[in-house]
Amino acid sequence: MAGGEPALFAEYIPPSVRGRLEELGINSVDTTGWVRIVSSYPAILMTHPGATRAPWVRDETIQRLTGPSTSRVLRQLITSDAPLGVRELALACSVSPGTVAKLLPTLTREGIITRTPRGGIQSIHRRELIYRWAQDYSFLSGNRHPLSLLDPRGPEHALTMLHGREDVLLSGVHAGRALLPEGTTAVVPAKRVLAYTADPLLLAEDLGLRRGERARANVLLAAPMDGRLMEEGWVSPRTELRLAPTGQVLVDLQSSGGREADLAHQVMERLPDDGRPWISGETGTSWRFK
């Protein structure tokens, strides 16, 4: 191309690969309309959006990122360090090695992980994992017994009533704000509470919450599809709130769209920019989000 910049042409280039190509300074064009051409001489900047998903029908090697076992593996990948073996990952998740082996080709094709010659996981792109997971998942459709509720006294009152309860895991905006470094102003106000609990209806009755339309609800409750999620909660030492695992909070924000997705991006941006290792409350291990 003009200026000598390299370029990749393909039928479809997934978001994770487009992002990596941009980091490497490689132009890209695909048949669905995605274009990014940058040249220093002559000076050119050309971008155009294309399809949000691959145009072909998913084949048997492509697995949807839904279901309790898959979600468990994805949450574990968010807090795991590579290299990582298939059996090692399966053991950490309490799932079968076959479950992990079935999922890895999808993550590889999407550019979320790279694999060793022996089939293990060589690297994990956590940010791209969140973006891809959010394409198939949503809080209301991906969990059991979801309830849209209204606390007439506002979401902060509901949050106060949930404070200190061990049968609740906070997610959504309140959890995302708790994940930001101290002193950071969140890009989105906390207008609703989103939380997991084993029995949403019982909790709603206990708190005196009313059923409401989704558009007006300021409290969303659901029972996790994977019951183990409730065991993975941790208490933020700064806010003393019991939070869902970090990966779950981020995908709940990202899949909500709009300003909440902006908060997910802010959390992911602030972690490496802050320069401190991430301390995973559920495992106690340190890692950097990348």
Backbone torsions as a table, in degrees:
resi	resn	phi	psi	omega
1	MET	NA	169.0	178.3
2	ALA	-58.2	137.4	-179.8
3	GLY	84.9	-8.5	177.4
4	GLY	81.8	7.7	-179.9
5	GLU	-72.0	136.2	178.4
6	PRO	-71.8	159.9	-179.4
7	ALA	-146.2	149.6	176.0
8	LEU	-116.0	128.8	176.1
9	PHE	-115.4	131.8	-177.0
10	ALA	-153.0	167.0	176.8
11	GLU	-66.4	-43.1	175.6
12	TYR	-152.9	134.3	178.6
13	ILE	-115.8	113.8	-177.8
14	PRO	-66.4	160.0	-176.7
15	PRO	-54.0	-42.4	-177.3
16	SER	-62.1	-39.0	-180.0
17	VAL	-72.7	-40.2	177.9
18	ARG	-58.0	-43.5	179.6
19	GLY	-63.0	-41.2	-179.9
20	ARG	-67.2	-39.5	178.4
21	LEU	-62.5	-39.9	178.8
22	GLU	-63.2	-41.7	178.2
23	GLU	-59.9	-35.9	-177.2
24	LEU	-86.6	-3.4	-179.7
25	GLY	75.8	28.3	-179.5
26	ILE	-104.4	125.3	177.2
27	ASN	-69.4	158.2	-178.0
28	SER	-148.1	145.0	177.8
29	VAL	-145.4	133.1	172.8
30	ASP	-130.3	169.2	-172.4
31	THR	-75.1	-10.4	178.0
32	THR	-86.5	-6.3	177.4
33	GLY	118.6	-10.1	179.4
34	TRP	-68.5	125.2	179.6
35	VAL	-137.7	131.5	168.5
36	ARG	-143.4	106.5	-179.3
37	ILE	-124.9	119.4	178.5
38	VAL	-125.1	130.1	179.4
39	SER	-137.4	137.9	177.7
40	SER	-82.8	-32.0	178.1
41	TYR	-150.0	114.4	-4.6
42	PRO	-67.7	158.6	-177.3
43	ALA	-70.0	114.7	-178.7
44	ILE	-136.8	135.1	168.4
45	LEU	-137.6	108.8	-177.3
46	MET	-129.3	121.1	177.1
47	THR	-133.6	149.1	178.2
48	HIS	-157.2	133.3	179.5
49	PRO	-79.3	152.7	176.6
50	GLY	-127.2	-149.0	-177.6
51	ALA	-69.0	146.3	178.7
52	THR	-82.1	-15.9	178.5
53	ARG	-136.0	162.0	177.6
54	ALA	-61.4	138.0	-176.1
55	PRO	-72.0	-19.9	-178.3
56	TRP	-84.6	157.8	177.1
57	VAL	-70.8	137.6	179.4
58	ARG	-61.1	134.2	177.4
59	ASP	-94.8	-175.3	-172.6
60	GLU	-67.8	-14.9	179.2
61	THR	-87.1	-8.7	-179.3
62	ILE	-100.8	121.0	-176.7
63	GLN	-109.8	135.4	174.6
64	ARG	-68.1	141.6	-178.0
65	LEU	-87.9	66.9	179.1
66	THR	-139.0	170.3	177.9
67	GLY	95.3	154.2	-174.7
68	PRO	-62.8	-43.5	-178.0
69	SER	-67.7	-43.5	178.8
70	THR	-62.1	-45.4	179.6
71	SER	-61.3	-37.4	179.2
72	ARG	-63.5	-42.3	178.8
73	VAL	-66.1	-42.4	-179.7
74	LEU	-64.1	-41.1	177.2
75	ARG	-61.8	-39.0	-179.7
76	GLN	-67.3	-38.9	179.6
77	LEU	-62.7	-33.1	-179.8
78	ILE	-61.8	-31.8	-176.4
79	THR	-111.9	16.1	-178.7
80	SER	-105.2	151.5	174.7
81	ASP	-102.0	139.4	174.5
82	ALA	-93.6	154.3	4.0
83	PRO	-73.7	154.8	-174.3
84	LEU	-147.3	129.4	179.8
85	GLY	-84.0	159.1	-180.0
86	VAL	-62.1	-47.5	-179.8
87	ARG	-67.5	-36.2	177.6
88	GLU	-62.5	-43.8	178.5
89	LEU	-66.6	-42.5	179.6
90	ALA	-61.4	-41.9	179.4
91	LEU	-64.1	-41.2	-179.8
92	ALA	-65.0	-30.2	-178.5
93	CYS	-93.5	-9.2	-173.3
94	SER	57.7	44.6	173.5
95	VAL	-126.6	170.1	-179.5
96	SER	-76.6	149.9	175.1
97	PRO	-57.4	-30.6	178.8
98	GLY	-63.9	-36.1	177.7
99	THR	-63.1	-43.9	179.0
100	VAL	-66.5	-45.3	-177.9
101	ALA	-61.4	-32.9	179.4
102	LYS	-71.1	-31.7	-176.8
103	LEU	-81.9	-34.5	-171.3
104	LEU	-59.5	-38.1	178.0
105	PRO	-59.2	-36.4	177.8
106	THR	-64.6	-45.8	-179.3
107	LEU	-65.9	-33.4	178.1
108	THR	-68.8	-46.3	-178.5
109	ARG	-63.1	-33.2	-179.3
110	GLU	-82.0	-1.5	178.7
111	GLY	77.5	17.1	-177.8
112	ILE	-82.8	-35.9	175.9
113	ILE	-129.4	158.1	165.8
114	THR	-117.3	153.8	-172.7
115	ARG	-120.2	153.7	177.6
116	THR	-78.7	164.3	177.5
117	PRO	-56.6	-27.0	-179.4
118	ARG	-90.4	3.3	174.0
119	GLY	99.6	-4.2	177.4
120	GLY	-75.3	-178.9	-178.6
121	ILE	-96.5	120.2	-177.5
122	GLN	-91.8	-37.8	179.1
123	SER	-149.7	154.6	-178.4
124	ILE	-129.2	124.0	175.9
125	HIS	-99.4	91.6	-170.1
126	ARG	-64.3	-39.7	-179.5
127	ARG	-60.6	-45.6	179.4
128	GLU	-67.6	-31.1	176.1
129	LEU	-60.4	-45.0	179.1
130	ILE	-62.2	-46.9	-178.9
131	TYR	-60.2	-43.6	-177.6
132	ARG	-72.2	-39.9	179.2
133	TRP	-59.7	-41.2	-177.1
134	ALA	-66.0	-18.7	177.3
135	GLN	-68.3	-30.3	-175.8
136	ASP	-105.3	-11.1	-170.0
137	TYR	-119.1	148.6	166.1
138	SER	-146.9	154.0	-177.2
139	PHE	-60.1	-44.7	-174.1
140	LEU	-76.7	-33.4	-178.6
141	SER	-95.4	-17.0	-175.4
142	GLY	-97.9	6.3	-179.4
143	ASN	-135.5	173.4	-175.6
144	ARG	-96.7	146.9	173.3
145	HIS	51.7	49.4	179.7
146	PRO	-68.2	141.1	179.7
147	LEU	-129.2	133.2	171.3
148	SER	-100.3	120.0	-169.2
149	LEU	-130.2	163.4	-179.7
150	LEU	-130.1	124.6	169.2
151	ASP	-100.8	110.7	-176.7
152	PRO	-58.4	-22.9	-178.5
153	ARG	-90.9	2.8	173.1
154	GLY	102.2	162.9	-177.1
155	PRO	-65.3	-31.4	-179.9
156	GLU	-67.2	-32.2	176.1
157	HIS	-66.6	-43.3	177.7
158	ALA	-61.3	-40.8	179.6
159	LEU	-62.6	-40.2	178.7
160	THR	-61.2	-40.5	-179.9
161	MET	-69.0	-26.5	179.8
162	LEU	-84.5	-16.4	-176.4
163	HIS	-60.4	126.1	177.2
164	GLY	87.0	-6.5	179.4
165	ARG	-77.5	132.5	-179.4
166	GLU	-88.5	-6.5	179.4
167	ASP	-97.5	14.8	-176.8
168	VAL	-134.5	137.8	171.0
169	LEU	-117.8	124.2	-179.1
170	LEU	-84.1	138.6	174.6
171	SER	-135.9	-161.0	176.8
172	GLY	67.5	-152.3	-171.3
173	VAL	-64.0	-43.3	-178.7
174	HIS	-61.6	-40.2	178.0
175	ALA	-70.1	-40.2	179.0
176	GLY	-61.3	-40.3	178.3
177	ARG	-65.4	-34.5	178.8
178	ALA	-69.8	-22.1	-180.0
179	LEU	-83.5	-15.7	179.1
180	LEU	-71.5	149.4	175.8
181	PRO	-58.1	148.1	-178.8
182	GLU	-57.4	135.1	179.3
183	GLY	91.0	-5.3	179.5
184	THR	-84.7	132.1	177.5
185	THR	-85.9	124.3	-179.5
186	ALA	-70.2	148.3	-177.8
187	VAL	-79.6	-6.4	-177.4
188	VAL	-138.2	137.6	177.2
189	PRO	-74.6	157.1	-179.2
190	ALA	-89.4	93.1	-176.3
191	LYS	-99.5	-8.6	177.1
192	ARG	-153.5	154.2	178.7
193	VAL	-99.5	133.2	176.3
194	LEU	-125.1	125.9	-173.7
195	ALA	-149.5	155.5	174.4
196	TYR	-104.6	143.2	174.2
197	THR	-156.9	155.0	-175.9
198	ALA	-66.8	-32.3	-178.5
199	ASP	-133.8	87.8	-176.8
200	PRO	-58.7	-39.8	-177.9
201	LEU	-65.6	-42.3	178.9
202	LEU	-63.2	-42.3	179.6
203	LEU	-66.1	-41.3	179.5
204	ALA	-60.7	-42.1	178.4
205	GLU	-67.0	-38.8	-179.4
206	ASP	-64.0	-35.9	-178.5
207	LEU	-90.1	-6.2	-179.5
208	GLY	72.3	33.0	-179.9
209	LEU	-87.5	148.7	-178.5
210	ARG	-103.8	147.2	173.0
211	ARG	-66.3	143.1	-179.7
212	GLY	-151.2	169.4	176.4
213	GLU	-69.8	149.6	-178.0
214	ARG	-55.9	-41.2	-175.6
215	ALA	-65.2	-27.6	-176.8
216	ARG	-102.3	-8.3	-174.8
217	ALA	-66.0	138.9	173.2
218	ASN	-115.2	5.7	173.5
219	VAL	-139.6	127.3	174.0
220	LEU	-118.8	125.6	178.9
221	LEU	-122.4	149.2	174.9
222	ALA	-157.6	154.2	171.9
223	ALA	-91.6	129.3	-177.3
224	PRO	-63.5	142.5	176.7
225	MET	-61.0	-34.8	176.7
226	ASP	-104.2	109.9	-177.8
227	GLY	-60.3	-22.4	179.9
228	ARG	-65.1	-21.2	179.8
229	LEU	-54.4	-38.2	-177.6
230	MET	-64.8	-24.5	179.0
231	GLU	-82.7	-13.0	-175.5
232	GLU	-96.3	4.2	179.9
233	GLY	-68.2	158.2	179.1
234	TRP	-146.7	155.8	-177.2
235	VAL	-98.4	123.7	176.9
236	SER	-68.3	121.0	-178.8
237	PRO	-65.4	-22.8	-178.3
238	ARG	-82.9	-41.3	-176.1
239	THR	-104.2	-13.7	-176.8
240	GLU	61.0	23.6	175.2
241	LEU	-94.9	142.6	177.8
242	ARG	-86.6	114.7	-171.6
243	LEU	-106.1	151.9	169.5
244	ALA	-69.3	161.8	177.4
245	PRO	-53.8	149.4	-173.7
246	THR	-54.1	-47.2	-179.9
247	GLY	-60.2	-37.8	179.5
248	GLN	-67.0	-41.1	177.7
249	VAL	-60.6	-46.1	-176.8
250	LEU	-66.2	-40.4	-179.8
251	VAL	-72.9	-31.7	174.8
252	ASP	-63.4	-40.5	177.9
253	LEU	-69.5	-47.8	-176.1
254	GLN	-63.3	-39.2	-177.5
255	SER	-76.6	-13.9	178.4
256	SER	-75.9	-22.2	179.0
257	GLY	76.0	-179.7	174.9
258	GLY	58.3	-139.7	-176.2
259	ARG	-65.8	-32.0	-179.9
260	GLU	-66.0	-37.3	174.7
261	ALA	-64.4	-33.2	176.1
262	ASP	-63.0	-36.3	178.3
263	LEU	-67.0	-40.2	176.2
264	ALA	-57.9	-44.1	179.1
265	HIS	-63.7	-40.8	179.8
266	GLN	-62.2	-42.9	179.2
267	VAL	-62.2	-45.6	-178.5
268	MET	-67.2	-32.3	178.0
269	GLU	-73.1	-39.0	-174.3
270	ARG	-72.9	-28.3	-176.9
271	LEU	-62.6	-52.2	177.9
272	PRO	-72.3	-35.0	-178.8
273	ASP	-64.3	-30.5	-177.9
274	ASP	-69.1	-23.9	176.1
275	GLY	82.0	0.9	-179.9
276	ARG	-104.7	148.4	175.7
277	PRO	-67.1	147.0	175.1
278	TRP	-74.6	133.8	175.1
279	ILE	-107.3	110.8	-178.3
280	SER	-79.3	115.0	-175.6
281	GLY	-62.5	-29.8	-175.9
282	GLU	-82.8	-19.0	-177.7
283	THR	-121.2	-21.7	-178.8
284	GLY	77.5	6.1	179.9
285	THR	-93.4	153.7	-179.7
286	SER	-101.4	144.6	176.8
287	TRP	-159.9	165.4	178.1
288	ARG	-111.7	136.5	179.5
289	PHE	-80.7	126.9	180.0
290	LYS	-148.5	NA	NA
